[in-house]
Amino acid sequence: MKIFENIINHKMSNITAEELLKYGEQFNISITKPQAQKIAGYLRGKQINIFEDRERTKLIKEIAKIAGPETAREVNRLFLQFTK
């Protein structure tokens, strides 16, 4: 199971705005291109473990600042699906 965690966390640190937009559409999360660019810029190169509650909470708070609380809630819902 640890290998899947590593793959997902690695993807998070290398995600592009275009990929975020694609995932947003795929999982029905409303996100604009400028928001996706800011979020991808924030994530780029960061070693965040979304399987760790404290790290995920910190990330969701940053996403809320960038994209708004509703988008952050939806992203958190998606993260929770990935981590179960």
N, C-alpha and C positions, 0 to 999 in steps of 0.2 A: 504494500500500500504506500510505503514511503516514496517509491519511485514516482507514483502519480502525483503526490504532493509536490515533489521536486519539479516535475514537468509543469504543473500548473503555476507554481510560484515563479519559475523561470519565465514562463510566458508572460506573466504579469509585469515583470521587470523589463520586458522587451516589446510590449504591445504598442501598436501604432494607432493613430487617430482613426485611420480607415478601418482597422480591425475592430476598434471600439464601436464605430458606427454600425458595422456589420453585425456584431454581437447584439447591439442595442435593438436593431431591427429583428434579428432572429428571436430574441427573448422578450420582445415587446417592451423595451425600456426607451423612453423618450430622451434623446440626447442630441444636441446640436453639434455641428462640426466644430465651432469654436470651443465648446465644452469638451468635446472629445480630444481636441488638440491640447487643451490645458491639462486634462487628466492624464493623457499619455505622457506629456512632458513631466508631470509630477512623478509618475511611476517609473520613468526611464532610469534604469540603472539602480533603482532602490531594491534592496533585498527585503521584501515584505513577505511574511508568511501568513497567508489568509486563513490558514488552519489554526492559527493562534488567536484566541479571542481578543486579547489586548491590542495586537497589531492590526487586526481587521477593524476594530472599533476606531482606532486612530486614523486608518485609511478612509473609512466611511465619513469621519468628521471632515477630513480634507476634501473629499469629493463633495460633501454638502456645501462647503465654502465655494467651490468652483462651479458646481452644476445645480445647486439647490437641494433642499432637504428631500423633496419628493423623489428626485432622481437617485439620491444617495440611498433612500429606503429601498428602491427597486434594485439597485446594484447590490445592496446587502442581501436582499432576498435571493438574488442570483448566486452570490458567494456562498450562502448557506446551502443552496442546492448542490454546489460543487463540493462542499466539505462534508457532506453526509454520505 
